[in-house]
Every structure is written in structure tokens, then in C-alpha cells.
Amino acid sequence: HLMNMVFLFFIAKIIGGYLGLSVKQGLAVASVATLWWGIHPLHMSSVLYVIQRMNLLSHFFMLATVLAYLNMRNWMIGRESFFAFMLLGATVLIGIIFAVLSKENGVLIPAFLLAIEFSFFSHHTNRRQVVYWRLVRWVILAMPLLFLVGYLIWNWQSMMDAYAHRDFTMSERVLTQSRVLWMYVQSILFPISGQYGVVHDNVAISFSLFNPVSTFFSVLSWIAVISLAVVLVVVQKRYVVFSFAVFFFLAGHVLESTVIPLELYFEHRNYLASFGLIYALCWFLLLESKALSSLLNGLKKGLLVCLIAIFSLVSVDVARLWANPTEQAFAWVMQSPDSLRANQYLFAVVSKDGQRELANKLNEKMMLNWPEAGLSYLCNAPDSSLDSDSSAQTQLMEKIASAKITRWEIRELKGFIIKENGQGGCQGLPESTILALFDALTESLSKKTAGTNENELYELVGRYYFAEGRYHEAIKAWQQYYHQKPSAMIAYFMAYSFHKVGDRGKASSTLRVAKEQLKNDVAGYDRKMRKLENLEALLKGPAL
């Protein structure tokens, strides 16, 4: 993070030159903007959340590439040549490769550079420079983004399939992002201690342009802001720092805040995108305006000092919470009581601390309010709630039957229900509860079009019965799976179950089907073939 601040400081100095600032002014704005960006509480989850090391590393390469590009660009003015063009292109390409290998949004390097190009270099006067730098923008900067668009189109069906596991459609996500982007702007410019963290999984979905009505005003205001930014660059050629702030912010959200079926809100998406807004505000508050009196210019600088002080205090408070998981967990639930992630985190913390009574209450809350995501918490339920005639279990199963269950929840259940090799499974979970759960899941899935989710359930049921030694029931479940989606490994499990019940004829014929089916399954072919060959050798041995 400190190295990223260094890169950003030098980038900000260069931008000051593009804005016509003196060396002293450029240094002052760059220093204050970088300091503000570096201590911003919005970036605490990027710095302190261990998994976001990939975000920091990716932005390290992104910022290094942007800085190298801007320095090379300044050097190339008046020295435009094919060699310089190739060197610039190689620099951007290498930067993209290293950034993407750290995290996928490293592909946004060209988007950030295009934001700078359009904001500050739309008016070359030399005709040769106009043609040359237009070629740079199209070939070096725009082409990688076009490849990204092509990749998304090529994988469009897979992306649409992924929406089946979300609570929103693609159009709903795009509409919701118009509101989420304004939430980001508010978090960047107006600090509120309780709003920072990773428990924003409860963002209200925009189901249409007018539901909620704030969606309409969000979309309308973004159209107005973008239009103004374009006019200031193309027509007015003034206050382009505003245009830079808008384009730079939106460039950072091109990937994660558009059509890709990711979660709706995460702070770390603003790690670099926030800098344009921060720089523009520092530019406005720090530089003296001839149109204002000395008193008002002084008040602007005083306001800037107060803002940085407030943001610093909020960052200290956020960092203190990250250093105390128990206090953080309680604070996040108070901040977002309807957040599943916040409740899961608090449940994990109090369970580890041995607060069993509170853990049970949280567990029951999650099972009843989020049955589609809290199925695994059945293992942690109080014994009284697991009785087949208990109202708690009845209410839970009714919730599950009406919930939107995806393959991910069913897969999560596997480790909690199935005992394999003496491991896994809920030690005290009655079979009546497990069978009631299977019935509720079946009812839930029957309300949607038959498909992969049902297959996942059939496999889960089959694995459960197989682990319990009830091979006839396992065969029945796997036959239902295979009927919808032929699979070599499901055929293998059926063959193994036939072997277990002593039906060697069906075991051998089913094994032949599995080997034939495996010809169409290239993923893990050698490993799967070894399983089939081991079973074949077993069938040739003495009968059970």
C-alpha cells in the first residue's frame, strides 16, 4: 500500500503538469491528495483483509504501468516513431500481464489510461501528433478492452448461467449499480465510521427503473454527470479536472460494476477508482481562486485540513475494529442486522469464544431468515430444535421449501451430512431431520425448471445413502441424476453400489457404460480411468 502511494504521488505530479499547475502547486496537490488517499478508511478492507493482498499486488503493477506510460508519453512528444510506439505498447502489455496474474481487474490498465488521455489530450494541434496518438489509443489502449468485450461475449452463456445462482438478473444488477456507484461516491467524500467493512451483502436490488424510485434518479444523474464531463473536455476545454475525476472513477468500475454476475457491493473496487475524486477535491480546496476573497480561499484550505483529520480519525476507528474481531463482529451486526455475512461472522466469533447460548440464537436466526445460505448451520442447532415434531424444525423446512436453493448451498451440505472415512457429518443430526431436509430441498427445486440443481441434490442423496450403507436407495438417487445428465462418475458410483449389493452383472454392465461415457469427459481423465480400472479389477475377483 505504501509503494502504491509512492507511485500515485508521482502520477499525481504529472497530472498537475497536465492541468497547468506550477511546480509548487502540483507538488502541494499531489502530496495532499496522495496522503488523503493513503489514509482513507474505504481502503482499510483492501489493506487489512488478508485475501485482498491480490488487490494490492494487482494495483502495484497497474500503478507502475500507468506511471511508466505517462513518463514515456511525455518523453515521446516530438519523438514519435515506430520504435517508441512498440516500446510503449510492450510496456502496457507487460503491465497488464503481471497485473492480471495478480487479479483479473488488472485488465483495466487501458481504461485508466484512456480516462487520462481523453481528459487531457483531446486537442493535439500538430496533425502528425493527432494521427500518431489516435493510433496509440486505438491499438495500445482500446484493443485490450475490445478483447475483453470479445471474451465476455464468447462466454456470454456461462455468464448468464452464473446469474442462476444470484438473487438478481443482469438487468437488475446494472440498474442496482447506478445506485451503488453513488454509495461509493458518498463513502469516498463523506466519512461515516459505521459504513466501512465487508458486510454489504444486503444492498437493496433495483427490480426496475422505478423500483425503487431512487434508481431512476441515479441513472438520470449519472447521464447528466457523464454528459457534463464530456462537454467540459470537448466543448469548453475548461475544468477538465472534473472530467478526469468522473472518467477515472468510472474506469475503475468498468469490470466489476457492470454485467458480470458478481456481488453488488465491495469497498475494494474503489481502491484506485477513488483517486480521481480525491484529487479533484484537493485541487478545488487547495488552490486559490481569483474569483474568491482571501477569506473564502482560507476557509477552503481549512475545510481540507478538517476533512483529512476526520478521515484519519475514522480510519483509526476502523483499524481498531479490524484488530479486535469480537468487537468488530458485534459492530458489523449492529451496523447491518439484515446482513447474512455479518451474522455468520458473529456466529463464528461467539462460537469460538464459547458463548453457546448466543451462538444458538444466532444459528436459529440464520436458519430461519436465510435457509438457502444457512443450511450447514443445522449441525450447530440446539438438540431440541432437531426433533422431528418440533415447531422450529417444521418452520425451517417450510422456509427451505420456499427458498431459492442453488448448487453452492447443496454442495456445502455435503461435508456436513455425509460421513466419509470416519470424517465429516453432523454427529448428532437425526436421520429424520436429514430426510425432512431432502424432502424440503426437493420441493424447493421442483418449483423451478429441472436442471443442474436437481442433479446436485440427487448426488447428495446418493452419497448420503452410500455412506450409510443403504446402497439400493443410493442407486435410485443416482439413476435419477444419470437420467437427466449422463455422467461417467455417476455411472461409476452406480456400478460400485451394484457391486456392494452383490449384483455383479449390473455392476459390470454399468461399468462398461461408465467407461464409454468417460470418452466424452476430458477433465481429470486419467484419475477417473484409474477408478474405473480399480473397480473392474475388483469385479474380476472373488464375489462378496
C-alpha positions as CSV (number, residue, x, y, z in Angstrom):
1,H,0.0,0.0,0.0
2,L,2.9,2.4,0.8
3,M,4.5,1.6,-2.5
4,N,1.2,2.3,-4.3
5,M,1.1,5.7,-2.6
6,V,4.6,6.4,-3.9
7,F,3.6,5.5,-7.5
8,L,0.4,7.5,-7.1
9,F,2.3,10.6,-5.8
10,F,4.4,10.7,-9.0
11,I,1.3,10.1,-11.2
12,A,-0.5,13.0,-9.4
13,K,2.6,15.3,-10.0
14,I,2.4,14.5,-13.7
15,I,-1.3,15.2,-13.8
16,G,-0.7,18.6,-12.1
17,G,1.5,19.4,-15.1
18,Y,-1.3,18.5,-17.5
19,L,-3.6,20.9,-15.6
20,G,-1.1,23.7,-16.0
21,L,-0.2,23.9,-12.3
22,S,3.2,25.4,-11.2
23,V,5.7,23.0,-9.8
24,K,4.9,24.2,-6.3
25,Q,1.1,23.9,-6.8
26,G,1.5,20.5,-8.4
27,L,3.6,19.2,-5.6
28,A,1.2,20.5,-3.0
29,V,-1.9,19.0,-4.6
30,A,-0.1,15.7,-5.3
31,S,1.1,15.4,-1.7
32,V,-2.2,16.2,-0.1
33,A,-4.3,14.0,-2.5
34,T,-1.9,11.1,-2.0
35,L,-1.9,11.4,1.8
36,W,-5.8,11.6,1.8
37,W,-6.0,8.6,-0.5
38,G,-3.5,6.6,1.6
39,I,-5.3,7.1,4.9
40,H,-8.8,6.7,3.5
41,P,-10.9,4.3,5.6
42,L,-12.5,3.0,2.4
43,H,-9.2,1.2,1.7
44,M,-8.9,-0.5,5.1
45,S,-10.5,-3.7,3.8
46,S,-8.0,-3.7,0.9
47,V,-5.1,-3.3,3.3
48,L,-6.2,-5.4,6.3
49,Y,-8.4,-8.1,4.8
50,V,-5.9,-10.8,4.0
51,I,-7.5,-12.1,0.8
52,Q,-7.3,-8.6,-0.7
53,R,-3.5,-8.9,-0.9
54,M,-4.2,-9.8,-4.5
55,N,-5.9,-6.4,-4.9
56,L,-2.9,-4.5,-3.5
57,L,-0.5,-6.5,-5.7
58,S,-2.5,-6.1,-8.9
59,H,-2.7,-2.3,-8.3
60,F,1.0,-2.2,-7.6
61,F,1.6,-3.4,-11.2
62,M,-1.3,-1.2,-12.5
63,L,0.1,2.0,-11.0
64,A,3.7,1.1,-12.1
65,T,2.4,0.7,-15.6
66,V,0.4,4.0,-15.6
67,L,3.4,5.9,-14.2
68,A,5.7,4.3,-16.9
69,Y,3.2,5.1,-19.6
70,L,2.9,8.8,-18.6
71,N,6.6,9.3,-18.3
72,M,7.2,7.6,-21.7
73,R,4.4,9.7,-23.2
74,N,6.0,12.9,-22.0
75,W,9.3,11.9,-23.4
76,M,7.8,10.8,-26.8
77,I,6.2,14.2,-27.6
78,G,8.2,15.4,-30.6
79,R,9.9,12.0,-30.8
80,E,7.0,10.0,-32.3
81,S,8.4,6.9,-34.0
82,F,7.6,3.2,-34.7
83,F,10.2,2.1,-32.1
84,A,8.7,4.4,-29.5
85,F,5.2,3.1,-30.4
86,M,6.3,-0.6,-30.0
87,L,8.1,0.2,-26.7
88,L,5.0,1.9,-25.3
89,G,2.8,-1.0,-26.4
90,A,5.2,-3.5,-24.8
91,T,5.2,-1.6,-21.5
92,V,1.4,-1.6,-21.3
93,L,1.2,-5.3,-22.3
94,I,3.7,-6.5,-19.8
95,G,2.0,-4.4,-17.1
96,I,-1.4,-5.9,-18.0
97,I,0.0,-9.5,-17.8
98,F,1.6,-9.0,-14.3
99,A,-1.5,-7.2,-13.0
100,V,-4.0,-9.8,-14.3
101,L,-1.9,-12.6,-12.9
102,S,-2.4,-10.9,-9.5
103,K,-6.1,-10.2,-10.0
104,E,-8.3,-10.1,-13.0
105,N,-9.2,-6.4,-12.8
106,G,-5.6,-5.7,-13.8
107,V,-7.0,-5.6,-17.3
108,L,-8.4,-2.2,-16.5
109,I,-5.0,-0.5,-17.0
110,P,-6.0,0.7,-20.5
111,A,-9.3,2.0,-19.1
112,F,-7.5,4.2,-16.6
113,L,-5.0,5.4,-19.3
114,L,-7.9,6.2,-21.7
115,A,-9.5,8.2,-19.0
116,I,-6.3,10.3,-18.7
117,E,-5.9,10.5,-22.5
118,F,-9.4,11.7,-23.1
119,S,-9.3,14.2,-20.2
120,F,-6.1,15.9,-21.0
121,F,-5.0,15.1,-24.6
122,S,-8.1,15.6,-26.8
123,H,-6.7,18.6,-28.5
124,H,-3.4,18.0,-30.2
125,T,-2.7,20.8,-32.6
126,N,0.0,19.0,-34.7
127,R,-1.7,16.9,-37.4
128,R,1.1,14.3,-37.2
129,Q,0.6,14.0,-33.4
130,V,-3.1,13.7,-33.8
131,V,-2.8,10.7,-36.1
132,Y,0.0,9.1,-34.0
133,W,-1.7,9.4,-30.7
134,R,-5.0,8.4,-32.1
135,L,-3.3,5.2,-33.2
136,V,-1.8,4.7,-29.7
137,R,-5.3,5.0,-28.2
138,W,-6.9,2.5,-30.6
139,V,-4.1,-0.1,-30.9
140,I,-2.4,0.0,-27.5
141,L,-5.3,1.1,-25.2
142,A,-8.6,0.3,-26.8
143,M,-7.7,-3.0,-28.3
144,P,-7.1,-4.8,-25.0
145,L,-10.5,-3.6,-23.8
146,L,-12.1,-4.8,-27.1
147,F,-10.5,-8.2,-26.5
148,L,-12.1,-8.2,-23.0
149,V,-15.5,-7.4,-24.6
150,G,-15.0,-10.2,-27.1
151,Y,-14.1,-12.6,-24.2
152,L,-17.3,-11.7,-22.4
153,I,-19.4,-12.2,-25.5
154,W,-17.7,-15.6,-26.2
155,N,-18.5,-16.7,-22.6
156,W,-21.9,-15.0,-22.6
157,Q,-23.9,-18.2,-21.9
158,S,-21.6,-19.2,-19.0
159,M,-22.1,-15.7,-17.5
160,M,-25.9,-16.0,-17.9
161,D,-25.8,-19.4,-16.3
162,A,-24.0,-17.9,-13.3
163,Y,-26.9,-15.5,-12.8
164,A,-29.0,-18.5,-11.8
165,H,-27.1,-18.5,-8.5
166,R,-27.7,-14.9,-7.8
167,D,-30.8,-13.1,-6.4
168,F,-30.8,-10.7,-9.3
169,T,-30.8,-10.8,-13.1
170,M,-28.3,-9.0,-15.3
171,S,-30.6,-6.0,-15.9
172,E,-31.4,-5.8,-12.2
173,R,-27.6,-5.8,-11.5
174,V,-26.9,-3.0,-13.9
175,L,-29.7,-0.9,-12.6
176,T,-28.6,-1.5,-9.0
177,Q,-25.1,-0.5,-9.8
178,S,-26.3,3.0,-10.7
179,R,-27.2,3.4,-7.1
180,V,-24.2,1.5,-5.7
181,L,-21.9,3.9,-7.6
182,W,-23.4,6.8,-5.8
183,M,-23.0,4.9,-2.5
184,Y,-19.3,4.6,-3.3
185,V,-19.1,8.4,-4.1
186,Q,-20.7,9.1,-0.7
187,S,-18.2,6.8,1.1
188,I,-15.3,8.4,-0.7
189,L,-16.3,12.0,0.1
190,F,-18.3,11.8,3.3
191,P,-16.9,9.6,6.1
192,I,-19.2,7.8,8.4
193,S,-17.4,5.3,10.7
194,G,-20.0,2.6,10.7
195,Q,-20.3,2.3,6.9
196,Y,-17.0,0.7,6.2
197,G,-16.4,-3.0,6.1
198,V,-17.2,-6.1,4.1
199,V,-20.8,-6.7,5.2
200,H,-22.6,-5.0,2.3
201,D,-24.4,-8.2,1.1
202,N,-27.8,-6.7,2.0
203,V,-27.9,-3.9,-0.7
204,A,-31.5,-3.5,-2.0
205,I,-31.9,-4.7,-5.6
206,S,-33.3,-2.4,-8.3
207,F,-36.0,-4.5,-9.8
208,S,-36.9,-1.9,-12.4
209,L,-36.1,1.7,-13.3
210,F,-38.7,2.9,-10.7
211,N,-38.5,0.1,-8.1
212,P,-37.1,1.7,-6.0
213,V,-37.7,5.1,-7.5
214,S,-34.1,6.2,-6.4
215,T,-32.9,4.0,-9.3
216,F,-34.4,6.4,-11.8
217,F,-32.8,9.5,-10.3
218,S,-29.4,7.6,-10.0
219,V,-29.5,6.7,-13.7
220,L,-30.6,10.2,-14.7
221,S,-27.9,11.9,-12.5
222,W,-25.1,9.6,-14.0
223,I,-26.2,10.5,-17.5
224,A,-26.1,14.2,-16.5
225,V,-22.6,13.9,-14.9
226,I,-21.1,12.0,-17.8
227,S,-22.6,14.4,-20.3
228,L,-21.2,17.4,-18.4
229,A,-17.7,15.7,-18.2
230,V,-17.7,15.2,-22.0
231,V,-18.8,18.7,-22.7
232,L,-16.1,20.2,-20.4
233,V,-13.5,18.3,-22.4
234,V,-14.8,18.5,-25.9
235,V,-16.5,22.0,-26.0
236,Q,-15.5,24.1,-23.0
237,K,-11.9,22.8,-22.6
238,R,-12.1,24.0,-19.0
239,Y,-12.3,22.4,-15.6
240,V,-11.1,19.2,-17.1
241,V,-10.1,18.1,-13.6
242,F,-13.8,17.4,-13.1
243,S,-13.9,15.3,-16.3
244,F,-10.8,13.4,-15.1
245,A,-12.4,12.6,-11.8
246,V,-15.5,11.2,-13.4
247,F,-13.8,9.2,-16.1
248,F,-11.1,7.8,-13.8
249,F,-13.8,6.8,-11.2
250,L,-15.9,5.0,-13.9
251,A,-12.9,3.4,-15.5
252,G,-12.3,1.6,-12.2
253,H,-15.8,0.1,-12.3
254,V,-16.0,-1.0,-15.9
255,L,-15.3,-4.6,-15.0
256,E,-16.8,-5.2,-11.5
257,S,-19.8,-2.8,-11.6
258,T,-21.4,-3.7,-14.9
259,V,-22.7,-7.0,-16.3
260,I,-20.5,-9.7,-14.7
261,P,-22.6,-11.5,-12.0
262,L,-20.5,-10.6,-9.0
263,E,-21.8,-9.4,-5.6
264,L,-23.3,-6.0,-5.8
265,Y,-21.0,-4.0,-3.4
266,F,-17.4,-4.3,-2.3
267,E,-15.2,-1.5,-1.0
268,H,-12.0,-2.7,-2.6
269,R,-13.4,-1.9,-6.1
270,N,-12.7,1.7,-5.3
271,Y,-9.0,1.3,-4.4
272,L,-7.7,3.2,-7.4
273,A,-11.1,4.5,-8.8
274,S,-11.4,6.8,-5.7
275,F,-8.3,8.7,-6.5
276,G,-9.8,10.9,-9.3
277,L,-12.5,12.2,-7.0
278,I,-10.0,12.8,-4.1
279,Y,-7.5,14.6,-6.4
280,A,-10.2,16.9,-7.9
281,L,-11.5,17.9,-4.5
282,C,-7.9,18.6,-3.3
283,W,-7.4,20.7,-6.4
284,F,-10.5,22.7,-5.7
285,L,-9.9,23.3,-2.0
286,L,-6.1,23.8,-2.1
287,L,-5.7,26.2,-5.0
288,E,-6.6,29.8,-4.5
289,S,-9.3,31.2,-6.8
290,K,-9.1,34.9,-8.0
291,A,-12.9,34.9,-8.0
292,L,-13.0,34.4,-4.3
293,S,-11.8,36.6,-1.4
294,S,-8.8,35.7,0.6
295,L,-11.1,34.8,3.5
296,L,-13.0,32.2,1.4
297,N,-9.8,30.8,0.0
298,G,-8.6,30.4,3.5
299,L,-11.8,28.7,4.5
300,K,-11.4,26.2,1.7
301,K,-8.0,25.2,2.9
302,G,-9.3,25.0,6.5
303,L,-12.1,22.7,5.3
304,L,-9.5,20.5,3.6
305,V,-7.5,20.2,6.8
306,C,-10.7,19.3,8.7
307,L,-11.7,16.7,6.2
308,I,-8.3,14.9,6.3
309,A,-8.4,15.0,10.1
310,I,-11.9,13.5,10.1
311,F,-10.9,10.8,7.6
312,S,-7.8,10.0,9.7
313,L,-9.9,9.6,12.9
314,V,-12.4,7.3,11.1
315,S,-9.5,5.2,9.7
316,V,-8.1,4.8,13.2
317,D,-11.5,3.6,14.4
318,V,-11.9,1.2,11.5
319,A,-8.4,-0.2,12.0
320,R,-9.1,-0.6,15.7
321,L,-12.1,-2.8,14.9
322,W,-10.1,-4.9,12.5
323,A,-7.7,-5.5,15.3
324,N,-10.5,-6.8,17.6
325,P,-12.5,-9.5,15.8
326,T,-15.1,-9.8,18.6
327,E,-15.9,-6.1,18.8
328,Q,-15.8,-5.9,15.0
329,A,-18.3,-8.8,14.7
330,F,-20.8,-7.1,17.1
331,A,-20.3,-3.7,15.4
332,W,-21.0,-5.2,12.0
333,V,-24.2,-6.8,13.1
334,M,-25.4,-3.6,14.7
335,Q,-24.5,-1.8,11.5
336,S,-26.2,-4.3,9.2
337,P,-28.5,-6.6,11.2
338,D,-30.1,-7.9,8.0
339,S,-26.7,-8.9,6.6
340,L,-26.1,-12.7,6.4
341,R,-22.3,-12.2,6.2
342,A,-22.3,-10.1,9.4
343,N,-24.4,-12.7,11.3
344,Q,-22.2,-15.5,10.0
345,Y,-19.1,-13.7,11.2
346,L,-20.6,-13.0,14.6
347,F,-21.7,-16.7,14.9
348,A,-18.2,-17.9,14.2
349,V,-16.6,-15.5,16.7
350,V,-19.0,-16.2,19.6
351,S,-18.8,-20.0,18.9
352,K,-15.0,-19.8,19.1
353,D,-15.3,-17.8,22.3
354,G,-17.6,-20.4,23.8
355,Q,-20.7,-18.3,24.0
356,R,-23.0,-21.2,23.3
357,E,-26.3,-19.6,24.2
358,L,-25.7,-16.6,21.9
359,A,-24.4,-18.9,19.2
360,N,-27.6,-20.9,19.3
361,K,-29.8,-17.8,19.0
362,L,-27.8,-16.6,16.0
363,N,-27.9,-20.0,14.5
364,E,-31.7,-20.2,14.7
365,K,-31.9,-16.6,13.3
366,M,-29.8,-17.6,10.3
367,M,-31.6,-20.9,9.6
368,L,-35.0,-19.2,9.6
369,N,-34.0,-15.9,7.8
370,W,-31.5,-17.3,5.3
371,P,-32.3,-21.0,4.9
372,E,-30.8,-21.0,1.4
373,A,-27.4,-20.0,2.7
374,G,-27.6,-21.3,6.3
375,L,-28.3,-25.0,5.7
376,S,-24.9,-26.0,7.1
377,Y,-25.8,-24.4,10.4
378,L,-28.2,-27.3,11.1
379,C,-25.2,-29.1,12.6
380,N,-25.0,-26.3,15.2
381,A,-28.6,-26.2,16.2
382,P,-29.7,-27.0,19.8
383,D,-30.8,-30.6,20.2
384,S,-34.4,-29.5,21.0
385,S,-34.8,-27.9,17.5
386,L,-33.9,-31.1,15.8
387,D,-36.8,-33.2,17.0
388,S,-39.0,-34.2,14.0
389,D,-42.1,-32.8,15.7
390,S,-40.5,-29.5,16.9
391,S,-42.0,-26.3,15.6
392,A,-38.6,-24.9,14.9
393,Q,-37.7,-27.8,12.5
394,T,-41.1,-27.6,10.8
395,Q,-40.7,-23.8,10.3
396,L,-37.2,-24.3,9.0
397,M,-38.2,-26.9,6.4
398,E,-41.1,-24.7,5.2
399,K,-38.6,-21.9,4.7
400,I,-36.2,-24.2,2.8
401,A,-39.0,-25.4,0.6
402,S,-39.9,-21.9,-0.5
403,A,-36.3,-20.6,-0.7
404,K,-34.1,-20.2,-3.8
405,I,-31.6,-23.1,-3.4
406,T,-28.5,-23.2,-5.7
407,R,-25.9,-25.8,-6.3
408,W,-23.5,-24.0,-4.0
409,E,-25.7,-24.5,-0.9
410,I,-26.3,-28.1,-1.8
411,R,-22.5,-28.7,-2.3
412,E,-21.9,-27.0,1.1
413,L,-24.2,-29.5,2.7
414,K,-22.1,-32.5,1.6
415,G,-19.4,-32.0,4.2
416,F,-22.0,-31.6,6.9
417,I,-24.3,-34.5,6.2
418,I,-22.1,-37.2,4.7
419,K,-19.7,-39.2,6.8
420,E,-16.7,-40.5,4.7
421,N,-13.7,-42.4,6.0
422,G,-14.7,-41.6,9.6
423,Q,-14.8,-37.9,8.9
424,G,-17.4,-35.2,8.3
425,G,-21.1,-35.4,9.0
426,C,-23.1,-33.9,11.9
427,Q,-22.6,-36.3,14.8
428,G,-25.9,-35.6,16.4
429,L,-28.1,-34.9,13.4
430,P,-31.0,-37.4,13.4
431,E,-31.8,-39.2,10.2
432,S,-35.4,-37.9,10.4
433,T,-34.0,-34.3,10.1
434,I,-31.8,-35.3,7.1
435,L,-34.7,-36.9,5.3
436,A,-37.0,-34.0,6.0
437,L,-34.3,-31.7,4.6
438,F,-34.1,-33.8,1.4
439,D,-37.9,-33.5,1.0
440,A,-37.8,-29.7,1.6
441,L,-35.0,-29.4,-1.0
442,T,-36.8,-31.5,-3.5
443,E,-39.9,-29.3,-3.1
444,S,-37.9,-26.2,-3.5
445,L,-36.2,-27.4,-6.7
446,S,-39.5,-28.7,-8.1
447,K,-40.7,-25.1,-8.3
448,K,-38.1,-24.3,-10.9
449,T,-37.1,-25.8,-14.2
450,A,-35.3,-29.1,-13.8
451,G,-31.6,-28.9,-14.3
452,T,-28.2,-28.9,-12.6
453,N,-29.5,-28.0,-9.1
454,E,-31.7,-31.1,-9.1
455,N,-28.7,-33.2,-10.2
456,E,-26.7,-31.8,-7.3
457,L,-29.4,-32.9,-4.9
458,Y,-29.6,-36.4,-6.4
459,E,-25.9,-36.8,-6.0
460,L,-26.1,-35.5,-2.4
461,V,-28.8,-38.0,-1.6
462,G,-26.9,-40.8,-3.3
463,R,-23.7,-40.0,-1.4
464,Y,-25.6,-39.9,1.9
465,Y,-27.2,-43.3,1.4
466,F,-24.0,-44.8,0.1
467,A,-22.0,-43.6,3.1
468,E,-24.8,-45.1,5.4
469,G,-24.5,-48.4,3.5
470,R,-28.0,-48.2,2.1
471,Y,-27.0,-49.0,-1.5
472,H,-30.4,-49.6,-3.0
473,E,-31.5,-46.1,-2.1
474,A,-28.2,-44.7,-3.4
475,I,-28.7,-46.4,-6.7
476,K,-32.2,-44.9,-7.1
477,A,-30.9,-41.4,-6.4
478,W,-28.0,-41.8,-8.9
479,Q,-30.3,-43.2,-11.6
480,Q,-32.4,-40.0,-11.3
481,Y,-29.2,-37.9,-11.7
482,Y,-28.0,-40.0,-14.7
483,H,-31.4,-39.8,-16.4
484,Q,-31.1,-36.0,-16.6
485,K,-27.4,-35.7,-17.1
486,P,-25.3,-38.8,-18.1
487,S,-22.0,-38.8,-16.2
488,A,-19.1,-41.3,-16.2
489,M,-18.6,-40.9,-12.4
490,I,-22.2,-41.2,-11.5
491,A,-22.3,-44.4,-13.6
492,Y,-19.2,-45.5,-11.6
493,F,-20.9,-44.9,-8.3
494,M,-23.9,-46.9,-9.5
495,A,-21.7,-49.8,-10.6
496,Y,-19.9,-49.7,-7.2
497,S,-23.3,-49.8,-5.4
498,F,-24.4,-52.8,-7.5
499,H,-21.2,-54.5,-6.6
500,K,-21.9,-53.8,-2.9
501,V,-25.3,-55.4,-3.1
502,G,-23.8,-58.4,-4.9
503,D,-25.3,-57.8,-8.4
504,R,-22.1,-58.3,-10.4
505,G,-24.0,-58.5,-13.7
506,K,-25.4,-55.0,-13.4
507,A,-22.2,-53.8,-11.9
508,S,-20.2,-54.9,-14.9
509,S,-22.7,-53.6,-17.5
510,T,-22.9,-50.2,-15.7
511,L,-19.1,-50.1,-15.5
512,R,-18.9,-50.5,-19.3
513,V,-21.4,-47.6,-19.7
514,A,-19.1,-45.5,-17.4
515,K,-16.0,-46.3,-19.5
516,E,-17.9,-45.4,-22.7
517,Q,-19.2,-42.2,-21.1
518,L,-15.7,-41.2,-20.0
519,K,-14.6,-40.9,-23.6
520,N,-16.5,-37.6,-23.7
521,D,-15.1,-36.3,-20.4
522,V,-11.6,-35.0,-20.8
523,A,-11.4,-33.3,-17.4
524,G,-9.4,-35.5,-15.0
525,Y,-9.5,-38.4,-17.4
526,D,-6.5,-40.3,-16.0
527,R,-7.7,-40.1,-12.4
528,K,-11.2,-41.2,-13.3
529,M,-10.0,-44.0,-15.5
530,R,-7.9,-45.4,-12.7
531,K,-11.0,-45.5,-10.5
532,L,-12.9,-47.5,-13.2
533,E,-10.0,-49.9,-13.7
534,N,-9.7,-50.5,-10.0
535,L,-13.4,-51.3,-9.8
536,E,-13.1,-53.6,-12.9
537,A,-10.3,-55.5,-11.2
538,L,-12.4,-55.8,-8.1
539,L,-15.3,-57.2,-10.1
540,K,-13.0,-59.9,-11.5
541,G,-12.0,-61.0,-8.0
542,P,-14.0,-63.3,-5.6
543,A,-17.6,-62.4,-5.1
544,L,-18.6,-60.6,-2.0
